[in-house]
Amino acid sequence: MSNEILNEINELIGEKDFAQAKIRLEEFLKDDEFNVEALKLLGLCNLNLELFEQGRINFETVVKYAPDDATSWFYLANCYDDLEDYLHAKSAYQEVINLREEYADAYKNLAVVYMKTQDEEKAIETAKKGLQYAPDEYRLYFLIGTAYISSKKFQESIEYFEKALELNPSHPQIYNNLGTAYITLGNYDKAYENYEKAAEYDPDNSLTYYNMGSIMQIKNKFEEACKLFQKAYDTEPVDNYIVSLAMCEFKSKQYDKAIKHYTELSQKYPEKTNFRYNLACCYEIIGDLDCAAKLLDSIISANPKAIMMIQKLASIYIQTNKTELAKELYEKIVMQGAVTPDIYYDYAILCMKTKDYEQAEKIFKKVLSLNPKSARTHKDLGVIYLNKRLFDYAKEEFEKAYELEPENKDIVFEYANYMHATGDFAKAEDMYKYALSMASDDPNFLTFAAKNKMSFNDNDAAYAMLLKALSKAPNNDFILFMLGKAAFLCKDYENAKLYLVKAYEIAPNDEIENILALCYYNLGNFIQANQMFLKILESNPKNTMLLLNSAKCYEQIGDNDKALEQLEKAVEIFPDFEEAHEMIRKLS
């Protein structure tokens, strides 16, 4: 009778009706509680119903009465494994192997347990032993390859993954792991090829598309990466995929999309400032500097020691001509202490831009105390000394900067400016030529090189250089002024007038107005020229050359009395002014 019942229960188990089989077995065991066969079947039902603790109890009883039953030990090991009792699981699987050396699944499962307990060497050793009895079991090769990856032995893993694929060429996870091995070894083409195969066999694995996108990102193919990251997200909406997608959208200049995604991430994770920072960078690039500044300001308010954020906000203030605010931010960084030479340097540059030369000099010296070989700092300190007309100090700094970086075009240029300022026009000419050999289209280099040529009266060459400079920076008031001056010296008064008028419209000053007045004089427009000389005289009443030029205008328009009045003022200021005396004699 009992055999008939057990046969019926076996039929239920064969039909995978484990719940009903369990009920029948529990009833059966009420009358025969130590029936090993029934206990074994009940343990199998509990195992399949994921009632692992009950299964453990069943199989522990079975092996107590049937210690040589390798299959029961195997199922007991399964229960321990699922209960995360890995110590007992290892012992039970090992018992299976001791009882039945050719039990391949025991080697496989034991290797997995070793992997779970991060004992990769034991996992590899166990799986390789299993291959002696099951050389065509792809899972064992797969396990060895995976264990090698966990041990960071990527090259060794490839052989076993390739063998696993020979035995099971449609297994997506093997392709994925093989892709991981290749990507770590830097063989991105092979990695991509394997990920493509993985996606072919398992199109619903989002991580495969993400890995493919990562390869495109590494290859700087950001648009392709965006498509793959988007596909990964569409397959499974994981936020990490959006993070990578937003970064690639930024890299591929899809700023509107990047802004959308960084906005979503910022709202979802307000505590993660890097999303708001990246959003600010997007706004900066599209020119919405107000939005960028507001975002950065909110980050800094919450974290006043976020130096990178403060520097970024300062750079935006510089772009919006709020240099004083940028300087204040750097002052806050400096007050925090433990500042790098680069931060000190940037702070010193801001001090120069805000005309705080004393502080700039002090900070540049601080930079040099930390990094004596900073060529750019020696150069900028030289510029300060040159502006203060401390020529010996300036010379020392420029020479040091040039010694450290003789091929730095900015250092060469500033050294040339020093030589020009100290009247060594020949050496300045050579240095300007050297600077232009490194940056032939730099409008600043062209303008100052032209200025030096004008010191040689090589005005035609200066004129040509300034025309080139203007083509690079058409709204630069200083270039327009110098071009007007060069044209004037070349007696091209009409063009000189045009350039000077444009320069005056951008940045009006007495020097431009004076040369413009001289242009009008040489063009015969004496009344307008005199009006300009008189205007300049209002703020420079003791300028004898202005008085002389005004007198010349009065002479040309026939008002000798006014001319003599201006000349008398000039000789009263400068009694030895011979040109004025000669004109007085002529008009008297």
Residue pairs with C-beta under 8 A, 6 or more apart in sequence:
2 28
2 32
2 35
5 24
5 28
6 28
6 37
6 38
6 41
8 24
9 21
9 24
9 25
9 28
9 38
9 41
10 41
12 18
12 20
12 21
12 24
13 21
13 41
13 44
13 45
16 48
18 44
18 45
18 48
18 49
19 45
19 49
21 41
21 45
22 42
22 45
22 46
22 49
25 38
25 41
25 42
25 45
26 42
28 35
28 38
29 35
29 38
29 39
29 42
32 38
34 61
34 65
36 62
36 65
36 66
39 58
39 59
39 61
39 62
40 58
40 59
40 62
40 69
40 72
40 75
42 58
43 55
43 58
43 59
43 62
43 72
43 75
43 76
43 79
44 55
44 75
46 52
46 54
46 55
46 58
47 55
47 75
47 78
47 79
50 82
52 79
52 82
52 83
53 79
53 83
55 75
55 78
55 79
56 76
56 79
56 80
56 83
59 72
59 73
59 75
59 76
59 79
60 76
62 69
62 72
62 76
63 69
63 72
63 73
63 76
66 72
68 99
69 99
70 95
70 96
70 99
70 100
70 103
70 106
73 92
73 93
73 95
73 96
73 99
74 92
74 93
74 96
74 103
74 105
74 106
74 109
76 92
77 88
77 89
77 92
77 93
77 95
77 96
77 106
77 109
77 110
78 109
80 86
80 88
80 89
80 92
81 89
81 109
81 112
81 113
86 113
86 116
86 117
89 113
90 110
90 113
90 114
93 106
93 109
93 110
93 113
94 110
96 103
96 106
97 103
97 106
97 107
97 110
100 106
101 133
102 133
102 134
103 133
104 130
104 133
104 134
104 137
104 140
106 130
107 126
107 127
107 129
107 130
107 133
107 134
107 140
108 127
108 130
108 137
108 139
108 140
108 143
110 126
111 122
111 123
111 124
111 126
111 127
111 130
111 140
111 143
111 144
111 147
112 123
112 143
114 120
114 122
114 123
114 126
114 147
115 123
115 143
115 146
115 147
115 150
118 150
120 147
120 148
120 150
120 151
121 151
123 143
123 144
123 147
124 144
124 147
124 148
124 151
127 140
127 141
127 143
127 144
127 147
128 140
128 144
130 137
130 140
131 137
131 140
131 141
134 140
136 167
137 167
138 163
138 164
138 165
138 167
138 168
138 171
138 174
139 164
141 160
141 161
141 163
141 164
141 167
142 160
142 161
142 164
142 171
142 173
142 174
142 177
144 157
144 160
145 157
145 158
145 159
145 160
145 161
145 164
145 174
145 177
145 178
145 181
146 157
146 177
148 154
148 156
148 157
148 160
149 157
149 177
149 180
149 181
149 184
154 181
154 184
154 185
155 181
155 185
157 177
157 178
157 181
158 178
158 181
158 182
161 174
161 177
161 178
161 181
162 178
164 171
164 174
165 171
165 174
165 175
165 178
168 174
170 201
171 201
172 197
172 198
172 199
172 201
172 202
172 205
172 208
173 198
173 202
175 194
175 195
175 197
175 198
175 201
176 194
176 195
176 198
176 205
176 207
176 208
176 211
178 194
179 190
179 191
179 192
179 193
179 194
179 195
179 198
179 211
180 191
180 211
181 191
182 188
182 190
182 191
182 194
183 191
183 211
183 214
183 215
188 215
188 218
188 219
191 211
191 215
192 212
192 215
195 208
195 211
195 212
195 215
196 212
198 205
198 208
199 205
199 208
199 209
199 212
202 208
203 235
204 235
205 235
206 232
206 233
206 235
206 236
206 238
206 241
207 232
208 232
209 228
209 229
209 231
209 232
209 235
210 228
210 229
210 232
210 240
210 241
210 244
212 228
213 224
213 225
213 226
213 227
213 228
213 229
213 231
213 232
213 244
213 245
213 248
214 225
214 244
216 222
216 224
216 225
216 228
217 225
217 244
217 247
217 248
217 251
220 251
222 248
222 249
222 251
222 252
223 248
223 252
223 254
225 244
225 248
225 252
226 245
226 248
226 249
226 252
226 254
226 257
229 241
229 242
229 244
229 245
229 248
230 245
232 238
232 241
233 241
233 242
233 245
239 265
239 268
239 269
242 261
242 264
242 265
243 265
245 261
246 257
246 258
246 261
246 262
246 265
246 278
247 258
247 278
249 255
249 257
249 258
249 261
250 258
250 278
250 281
250 282
255 282
255 285
255 286
258 278
258 282
259 279
259 282
259 283
259 286
262 275
262 276
262 278
262 279
262 282
263 279
265 272
265 275
266 272
266 275
266 276
266 279
269 275
273 299
273 302
273 303
273 306
273 309
276 295
276 298
276 299
277 295
277 296
277 299
277 308
277 309
277 312
279 295
280 291
280 292
280 293
280 295
280 296
280 299
280 312
281 292
281 312
283 289
283 291
283 292
283 295
284 292
284 312
284 316
289 316
289 319
289 320
292 316
293 313
293 316
293 317
293 320
296 309
296 312
296 313
296 316
297 313
299 306
299 309
300 306
300 309
300 310
300 313
303 309
304 332
305 336
307 333
307 336
307 343
310 329
310 330
310 332
310 333
311 329
311 333
311 343
311 346
313 329
314 325
314 326
314 329
314 330
314 346
314 350
315 326
317 323
317 325
317 326
317 329
318 326
318 350
318 353
323 350
323 353
323 354
324 354
326 350
327 347
327 350
327 351
327 353
327 354
327 356
330 343
330 346
330 347
330 350
331 347
333 339
333 343
333 347
334 343
334 344
334 347
341 367
341 370
341 371
341 374
344 363
344 366
344 367
344 370
345 363
345 364
345 367
345 374
345 376
345 377
347 363
348 359
348 360
348 363
348 364
348 367
348 377
348 380
349 360
349 380
351 357
351 359
351 360
351 363
352 360
352 380
352 383
352 384
357 384
357 387
357 388
360 380
360 384
361 381
361 384
364 377
364 380
364 381
364 384
365 381
367 374
367 377
368 374
368 377
368 378
368 381
371 377
373 404
375 400
375 401
375 404
375 405
375 408
375 411
376 401
376 405
376 408
376 410
376 411
378 397
378 398
378 400
378 401
378 404
379 397
379 398
379 401
379 408
379 410
379 411
379 414
379 415
381 397
382 393
382 394
382 395
382 396
382 397
382 398
382 401
382 414
382 415
382 418
383 394
383 414
383 417
385 391
385 393
385 394
385 397
386 394
386 417
386 418
386 421
391 418
391 421
391 422
394 418
395 418
395 422
398 411
398 414
398 415
398 418
399 415
401 408
401 411
401 414
401 415
402 411
402 412
402 415
405 411
406 412
407 438
409 435
409 438
409 439
409 442
409 445
412 431
412 434
412 435
412 438
413 431
413 432
413 435
413 444
413 445
413 448
415 431
416 428
416 431
416 432
416 434
416 435
416 448
416 449
416 452
417 428
417 448
419 425
419 427
419 428
419 431
420 428
420 448
420 451
420 452
420 455
425 452
425 455
425 456
428 452
429 449
429 452
429 453
429 456
432 445
432 448
432 449
432 452
433 449
435 442
435 445
435 449
436 442
436 445
436 446
436 449
439 445
441 468
441 472
442 472
443 469
443 470
443 472
443 473
443 476
443 479
444 469
446 465
446 466
446 468
446 469
446 472
447 465
447 466
447 469
447 476
447 478
447 479
447 482
449 465
450 461
450 462
450 463
450 465
450 466
450 469
450 482
450 486
451 462
451 482
453 459
453 461
453 462
453 465
454 462
454 485
454 486
454 489
457 489
459 486
459 489
459 490
460 490
462 482
462 486
462 489
463 483
463 486
463 487
463 490
463 492
466 479
466 482
466 483
466 486
467 483
469 476
469 479
469 483
470 476
470 479
470 480
470 483
473 479
475 506
477 502
477 503
477 506
477 507
478 503
480 499
480 500
480 502
480 503
480 506
481 499
481 500
481 503
481 511
481 512
481 515
483 499
484 495
484 496
484 497
484 498
484 499
484 500
484 503
484 512
484 515
484 516
484 519
485 496
485 500
485 515
487 493
487 495
487 496
487 499
488 496
488 500
488 515
488 518
488 519
488 522
491 522
493 519
493 522
493 523
494 523
496 515
496 519
497 516
497 519
497 520
497 523
500 512
500 515
500 516
500 519
501 516
503 512
504 512
504 513
504 516
510 536
510 539
510 540
513 532
513 535
513 536
514 532
514 533
514 536
514 546
516 532
517 528
517 529
517 530
517 532
517 533
517 536
517 549
518 529
518 549
519 529
520 526
520 528
520 529
520 532
521 529
521 549
521 552
521 553
521 556
526 553
526 556
526 557
527 553
527 557
529 549
529 553
530 550
530 553
530 554
530 557
533 546
533 549
533 550
533 553
534 550
536 543
536 546
537 543
537 546
537 547
537 550
540 546
542 573
544 570
544 573
544 574
544 577
544 580
547 566
547 567
547 569
547 570
547 573
547 580
548 566
548 567
548 570
548 577
548 579
548 580
548 583
550 566
551 562
551 563
551 564
551 566
551 567
551 570
551 580
551 583
552 563
552 583
554 560
554 562
554 563
554 566
555 563
555 583
555 587
560 587
563 583
563 587
564 584
564 587
564 588
567 580
567 583
567 584
567 587
568 584
570 577
570 580
571 577
571 580
571 581
571 584
574 580
